[in-house]
């Protein structure tokens, strides 16, 4: 999890979104405080001012720090003494609101943790990158699957050359919860409603929601820079406005090929995110629904199963530092989410103590990763509209 910078207090957290009925807002609040390095002290928990304040007791937020809007929160917190105001804000709201919220807090000098995808469209993402660079704040994007110990183990193995030159990446995220029109009177109407609404979700449906996770996972583990993409989308549920299934083929700059498949209409599938990486020397495979192990294969040798065991000799320092429990005790979604936060906290602590922060190649997904994710969505949508025409994925935000 990194070495803590010398900050002898908890970081003060603000939350935007997460009102009653929210899933991801609660996840942010739990993950951020899991390692006792932060405390949630303020919030603008809903776009409805009354609901925002009614939800505050659910998080033990004092009435005086329960705000009716994010604008009120940013202005009021900026006026507080330095030893009282929040250090960072977490944004857990629909995609179309990310930009204006993140921009307001970054310009006010607050660090930001933002849910993915970064913004509503690529133009907003590119503008936000400039804002963040000018403000000098720490900015994390919660691609939380990068926080799993075995994912970080895979990344270290690729960097160390244990797989050799990477030839292929296959990543998929398969769900089934939108097989029917949940956005119109289903059990999950609220969650489905904004995710399938182009006015709130953006130009993509399942590819923006979960396809970005699969793509980001391949980028995180291999560091390969993308070159081109060819994509096909399909909307299977009648009258749905955005795609609920899609697949992309990616050419990487080193000559490797990749695929990303995203589905929200596969019956009985839950959150089946998985990835395989083929190298010249060996291959690896990891599944999010069984996150504490990873398979490594090399031709002519027995398959190896790497377990999340912090006491082993084969686990890298980064992977060990991402474990909280002894071997045999499963760690999962909350812990991985918290690992993204704790990596960002190291940089926030450095900034708070006047140290220089170099976040471009951070362990946690940063603003550059967020912009690259938006570029991926944008080019996949454009390619799909042109029946799979090859389009460039190169962008100045992409870092190896």
C-alpha positions as CSV (number, residue, x, y, z in Angstrom):
1,X,0.0,0.0,0.0
2,X,3.0,2.3,0.0
3,X,4.8,4.1,2.7
4,X,2.7,6.7,4.4
5,X,3.9,10.3,4.1
6,X,4.4,11.9,7.5
7,X,0.9,13.3,8.1
8,X,-0.1,12.8,11.7
9,X,-3.8,13.0,11.2
10,X,-6.6,11.5,9.2
11,X,-7.5,13.0,5.8
12,X,-10.8,14.8,5.9
13,X,-13.2,13.5,3.2
14,X,-16.2,15.0,1.5
15,X,-18.7,13.0,-0.5
16,X,-20.9,14.2,-3.4
17,X,-23.7,11.7,-4.2
18,X,-24.3,8.6,-2.2
19,X,-27.8,9.6,-0.8
20,X,-30.3,7.0,0.2
21,X,-30.7,4.3,-2.4
22,X,-27.1,4.7,-3.7
23,X,-24.8,1.8,-4.1
24,X,-21.5,3.2,-5.2
25,X,-21.6,6.2,-2.8
26,X,-21.7,3.8,0.2
27,X,-18.8,1.8,-1.4
28,X,-16.7,5.0,-1.6
29,X,-17.4,5.9,2.0
30,X,-16.5,2.4,3.3
31,X,-13.4,2.0,1.1
32,X,-12.0,5.4,2.0
33,X,-12.1,4.8,5.8
34,X,-11.2,1.1,5.8
35,X,-7.6,1.7,6.8
36,X,-8.3,4.5,9.2
37,X,-6.5,7.1,7.1
38,X,-9.5,9.2,6.4
39,X,-12.8,10.3,8.0
40,X,-15.9,11.4,6.2
41,X,-16.9,14.8,7.6
42,X,-18.9,16.6,4.9
43,X,-21.3,15.8,2.1
44,X,-23.7,17.0,-0.6
45,X,-25.4,13.6,-0.9
46,X,-28.1,14.3,-3.5
47,X,-29.1,16.7,-6.2
48,X,-32.3,17.1,-4.1
49,X,-31.3,19.5,-1.3
50,X,-33.8,18.0,1.1
51,X,-32.8,14.4,0.4
52,X,-29.1,15.5,0.7
53,X,-29.6,16.7,4.2
54,X,-31.9,13.8,5.2
55,X,-29.2,11.3,4.1
56,X,-26.4,12.9,6.2
57,X,-27.2,11.0,9.4
58,X,-26.7,7.8,7.5
59,X,-23.0,8.7,7.2
60,X,-22.7,10.4,10.7
61,X,-22.2,13.8,8.9
62,X,-22.9,16.6,11.3
63,X,-25.8,18.9,10.2
64,X,-23.5,21.9,9.7
65,X,-21.5,20.0,7.1
66,X,-24.5,18.5,5.3
67,X,-24.8,20.7,2.2
68,X,-27.7,21.0,-0.2
69,X,-25.5,21.2,-3.3
70,X,-21.9,20.5,-4.4
71,X,-21.5,24.3,-5.2
72,X,-22.5,25.2,-1.6
73,X,-20.2,22.6,-0.3
74,X,-17.2,23.7,-2.3
75,X,-17.7,27.3,-1.4
76,X,-18.3,26.7,2.3
77,X,-15.4,24.2,2.8
78,X,-13.0,26.6,1.0
79,X,-13.8,29.3,3.6
80,X,-13.1,27.0,6.6
81,X,-9.7,27.2,8.3
82,X,-7.1,24.9,6.8
83,X,-7.1,22.6,9.8
84,X,-10.9,22.0,9.4
85,X,-11.8,21.9,5.7
86,X,-11.9,18.7,3.7
87,X,-8.7,17.4,2.1
88,X,-10.5,15.6,-0.7
89,X,-13.9,15.0,-2.3
90,X,-15.2,11.7,-3.6
91,X,-17.6,12.0,-6.6
92,X,-20.3,9.2,-6.7
93,X,-22.8,10.7,-9.1
94,X,-24.0,10.0,-12.7
95,X,-21.5,10.5,-15.5
96,X,-23.0,13.8,-16.8
97,X,-22.3,15.6,-13.5
98,X,-18.7,14.5,-13.0
99,X,-17.0,17.3,-14.9
100,X,-18.7,20.3,-13.2
101,X,-18.3,18.8,-9.8
102,X,-14.6,17.8,-10.2
103,X,-13.8,21.1,-11.8
104,X,-15.3,23.1,-9.0
105,X,-13.4,21.3,-6.3
106,X,-10.1,21.1,-8.2
107,X,-10.2,24.8,-8.9
108,X,-10.9,25.4,-5.2
109,X,-7.7,23.4,-4.4
110,X,-9.3,20.2,-3.2
111,X,-8.0,16.7,-4.1
112,X,-10.5,14.6,-6.0
113,X,-11.5,10.9,-6.2
114,X,-13.9,10.5,-9.1
115,X,-16.0,7.5,-10.2
116,X,-15.5,6.3,-13.8
117,X,-15.9,7.1,-16.6
118,X,-14.2,10.4,-15.9
119,X,-16.7,12.7,-17.7
120,X,-19.7,12.8,-20.0
121,X,-17.5,13.2,-23.1
122,X,-13.9,13.5,-24.2
123,X,-13.9,17.3,-24.6
124,X,-14.8,17.6,-20.9
125,X,-12.1,15.1,-19.9
126,X,-9.4,17.0,-21.8
127,X,-10.5,20.3,-20.2
128,X,-10.6,18.7,-16.8
129,X,-7.0,17.4,-17.3
130,X,-5.8,21.0,-17.8
131,X,-7.7,22.2,-14.7
132,X,-6.1,19.5,-12.6
133,X,-2.6,20.1,-13.9
134,X,-3.0,23.9,-13.2
135,X,-4.4,23.3,-9.7
136,X,-1.8,20.8,-8.8
137,X,-4.3,18.6,-6.9
138,X,-4.2,14.8,-6.5
139,X,-6.8,13.3,-8.8
140,X,-7.8,9.6,-8.7
141,X,-10.2,7.7,-10.8
142,X,-11.8,4.7,-9.1
143,X,-11.0,1.9,-11.5
144,X,-11.2,-0.2,-8.4
145,X,-10.2,-3.6,-10.0
146,X,-6.6,-2.4,-10.2
147,X,-6.5,-2.6,-6.4
148,X,-6.7,-6.4,-6.2
149,X,-3.4,-7.9,-5.0
150,X,-3.3,-10.5,-7.8
151,X,-3.9,-7.8,-10.4
152,X,-1.0,-5.9,-9.0
153,X,1.0,-9.1,-8.9
154,X,0.3,-9.6,-12.6
155,X,1.5,-6.1,-13.4
156,X,4.7,-6.6,-11.5
157,X,5.3,-9.9,-13.3
158,X,4.8,-8.3,-16.7
159,X,7.1,-5.4,-15.8
160,X,9.8,-7.9,-14.6
161,X,9.7,-9.6,-18.0
162,X,8.4,-12.9,-16.6
163,X,5.9,-13.2,-19.4
164,X,8.2,-11.9,-22.1
165,X,7.0,-9.6,-24.8
166,X,3.2,-9.3,-24.6
167,X,1.4,-10.7,-27.7
168,X,-2.3,-10.6,-26.8
169,X,-4.8,-9.3,-24.2
170,X,-8.3,-10.7,-23.9
171,X,-10.5,-8.9,-21.4
172,X,-14.3,-9.2,-20.8
173,X,-16.8,-7.9,-18.4
174,X,-20.1,-9.9,-18.6
175,X,-23.3,-9.1,-16.7
176,X,-26.9,-10.0,-17.2
177,X,-28.9,-7.5,-15.1
178,X,-30.2,-5.6,-18.1
179,X,-31.6,-8.6,-20.0
180,X,-35.0,-6.9,-19.5
181,X,-35.9,-3.2,-19.4
182,X,-35.0,-2.6,-15.8
183,X,-34.9,1.1,-16.7
184,X,-38.7,1.2,-17.1
185,X,-40.3,-0.1,-13.9
186,X,-37.8,-2.9,-13.1
187,X,-36.4,-3.7,-9.6
188,X,-33.3,-1.8,-10.5
189,X,-35.0,1.1,-12.2
190,X,-32.9,3.9,-10.6
191,X,-29.6,2.3,-11.4
192,X,-30.6,1.2,-14.9
193,X,-32.3,4.5,-15.7
194,X,-29.4,6.8,-15.9
195,X,-27.0,4.1,-17.2
196,X,-29.2,3.6,-20.3
197,X,-30.0,7.3,-20.8
198,X,-27.6,9.0,-23.3
199,X,-28.4,12.4,-21.6
200,X,-26.8,11.1,-18.4
201,X,-24.5,8.2,-19.3
202,X,-23.0,9.7,-22.4
203,X,-22.5,8.2,-25.9
204,X,-22.0,4.6,-24.6
205,X,-24.0,2.2,-22.5
206,X,-22.3,-1.0,-21.4
207,X,-19.0,0.0,-22.9
208,X,-18.9,3.2,-20.9
209,X,-20.2,1.5,-17.7
210,X,-18.1,-1.8,-17.7
211,X,-16.2,-2.0,-20.9
212,X,-13.9,0.8,-19.7
213,X,-13.0,-1.4,-16.7
214,X,-11.9,-4.3,-19.0
215,X,-9.9,-2.0,-21.2
216,X,-8.3,-0.2,-18.2
217,X,-7.3,-3.6,-16.6
218,X,-5.3,-4.5,-19.7
219,X,-3.6,-1.2,-19.8
220,X,-2.8,-1.4,-16.1
221,X,-1.3,-4.8,-16.2
222,X,0.7,-4.6,-19.4
223,X,1.4,-0.9,-19.9
224,X,1.1,-1.4,-23.6
225,X,0.2,1.7,-25.5
226,X,-2.9,1.5,-27.8
227,X,-2.7,2.2,-31.5
228,X,-6.1,1.5,-33.2
229,X,-9.5,0.1,-32.4
230,X,-12.3,-1.5,-34.4
231,X,-15.6,-1.9,-32.5
232,X,-19.1,-3.3,-33.0
233,X,-22.1,-2.5,-30.8
234,X,-25.5,-4.1,-30.5
235,X,-28.7,-3.1,-28.6
236,X,-30.6,-6.3,-28.1
237,X,-33.4,-5.0,-25.7
238,X,-36.1,-3.3,-27.8
239,X,-36.4,0.5,-27.4
240,X,-33.2,0.8,-25.4
241,X,-31.2,3.9,-26.4
242,X,-27.7,2.7,-25.8
243,X,-25.8,-0.5,-26.6
244,X,-26.1,-3.4,-24.1
245,X,-23.5,-5.6,-25.9
246,X,-20.2,-4.7,-27.6
247,X,-16.8,-6.0,-28.7
248,X,-13.7,-4.2,-29.7
249,X,-10.4,-5.4,-31.3
250,X,-7.4,-3.3,-30.3
251,X,-4.0,-3.0,-32.0
252,X,-1.2,-2.0,-29.7
253,X,1.8,-0.1,-30.7
254,X,4.2,-3.0,-30.0
255,X,2.2,-5.2,-32.5
256,X,0.1,-7.0,-29.9
257,X,-3.6,-7.6,-30.4
258,X,-6.3,-7.2,-27.7
259,X,-10.1,-7.7,-27.4
260,X,-12.6,-6.1,-25.1
261,X,-16.1,-7.6,-24.7
262,X,-18.8,-6.0,-22.6
263,X,-22.3,-7.4,-22.1
264,X,-25.2,-6.6,-19.8
265,X,-27.6,-9.0,-21.4
266,X,-26.0,-12.4,-20.7
267,X,-28.4,-14.4,-18.6
268,X,-27.3,-15.4,-15.1
269,X,-24.0,-13.5,-15.3
270,X,-23.2,-11.1,-12.4
271,X,-19.9,-9.2,-12.4
272,X,-17.7,-11.6,-14.4
273,X,-14.7,-9.4,-15.2
274,X,-11.7,-11.5,-16.4
275,X,-8.5,-11.0,-18.3
276,X,-5.9,-13.2,-20.0
277,X,-2.5,-11.9,-21.1
278,X,-0.3,-13.9,-23.5
279,X,3.4,-13.3,-23.6
280,X,6.3,-15.0,-25.4
281,X,7.4,-16.8,-22.3
282,X,4.1,-17.4,-20.4
283,X,0.4,-16.4,-20.0
284,X,-1.7,-15.4,-17.1
285,X,-5.4,-15.4,-16.3
286,X,-7.4,-13.7,-13.5
287,X,-11.1,-13.6,-12.7
288,X,-12.7,-10.9,-10.6
289,X,-15.3,-13.2,-9.1
290,X,-12.5,-15.4,-7.8
291,X,-10.0,-12.7,-7.1
292,X,-7.6,-14.3,-4.7
293,X,-5.9,-16.6,-7.2
294,X,-4.3,-16.2,-10.6
295,X,-3.3,-18.9,-13.1
296,X,0.1,-18.7,-14.8
297,X,0.8,-21.1,-17.7
298,X,4.0,-21.8,-19.7
299,X,4.3,-24.4,-22.5
300,X,5.5,-27.8,-21.4
301,X,5.3,-27.0,-17.7
302,X,2.5,-27.6,-15.1
303,X,0.1,-24.8,-14.6
304,X,0.8,-22.6,-11.6
305,X,-1.8,-21.1,-9.3
306,X,-0.7,-18.0,-7.6
307,X,-2.6,-17.4,-4.3
308,X,-3.1,-14.2,-2.4
309,X,-0.7,-15.1,0.3
310,X,1.2,-12.2,1.9
311,X,3.6,-14.6,3.6
312,X,4.8,-16.3,0.4
313,X,8.1,-15.8,-1.3
314,X,6.6,-15.5,-4.8
315,X,4.3,-12.5,-4.2
316,X,5.8,-9.1,-5.1
317,X,6.1,-6.3,-2.5
318,X,3.3,-4.4,-4.2
319,X,1.0,-7.3,-4.0
320,X,1.9,-8.1,-0.4
321,X,1.4,-4.5,0.5
322,X,-2.1,-4.7,-1.0
323,X,-3.1,-7.5,1.4
324,X,-4.8,-7.0,4.8
325,X,-5.5,-10.6,5.8
326,X,-3.5,-13.8,6.2
327,X,-3.7,-16.4,3.4
328,X,-6.9,-18.3,3.3
329,X,-9.1,-15.4,4.4
330,X,-10.7,-14.0,1.3
331,X,-10.3,-10.4,0.4
332,X,-12.6,-8.8,-2.2
333,X,-14.3,-5.8,-3.6
334,X,-14.1,-3.4,-0.7
335,X,-10.5,-4.1,0.0
336,X,-9.5,-3.6,-3.6
337,X,-11.5,-0.3,-3.7
338,X,-9.7,0.7,-0.5
339,X,-6.3,0.0,-2.1
340,X,-7.0,2.6,-4.8
341,X,-7.8,5.1,-2.1
342,X,-4.8,4.3,0.1
343,X,-2.4,4.7,-2.9
344,X,-4.0,8.1,-3.6
345,X,-3.8,9.0,0.1
346,X,0.0,8.6,0.0
347,X,0.1,11.4,-2.6
348,X,-2.5,13.5,-0.8
349,X,-0.4,13.3,2.4
350,X,2.7,14.3,0.4
351,X,0.9,17.3,-1.0
352,X,-0.5,18.3,2.5
353,X,3.0,18.3,3.9
354,X,4.5,20.3,1.0
355,X,6.2,17.5,-0.8
356,X,6.3,17.2,-4.5
357,X,3.8,14.8,-6.1
358,X,4.5,13.0,-9.3
359,X,1.2,11.4,-10.1
360,X,1.5,10.7,-13.8
361,X,2.7,7.1,-13.3
362,X,0.9,6.5,-10.0
363,X,-0.2,3.1,-8.7
364,X,-3.8,4.4,-8.5
365,X,-5.6,5.3,-11.7
366,X,-5.1,9.0,-12.2
367,X,-6.5,11.9,-14.4
368,X,-4.5,10.6,-17.4
369,X,-6.1,7.2,-17.1
370,X,-9.5,8.9,-16.9
371,X,-8.9,10.9,-20.1
372,X,-7.6,7.8,-21.9
373,X,-10.7,5.9,-20.8
374,X,-12.9,8.6,-22.3
375,X,-10.8,8.5,-25.5
376,X,-11.4,4.7,-25.7
377,X,-15.2,5.2,-25.3
378,X,-15.3,8.0,-27.9
379,X,-13.4,6.0,-30.5
380,X,-15.3,2.8,-29.9
381,X,-18.6,4.6,-30.4
382,X,-17.3,6.3,-33.5
383,X,-16.0,3.0,-34.9
384,X,-19.2,1.2,-34.1
385,X,-21.2,3.9,-36.0
386,X,-18.9,3.2,-39.0
387,X,-19.4,-0.6,-38.9
388,X,-16.1,-1.3,-37.2
389,X,-13.9,1.1,-39.2
390,X,-10.4,1.2,-37.7
391,X,-9.8,4.4,-35.7
392,X,-6.8,5.8,-33.8
393,X,-6.6,5.3,-30.1
394,X,-3.5,7.4,-29.7
395,X,-3.9,10.2,-27.2
396,X,-1.4,12.4,-25.4
397,X,-2.8,11.4,-22.0
398,X,-1.8,7.7,-22.6
399,X,1.3,6.7,-20.5
400,X,3.1,3.4,-20.6
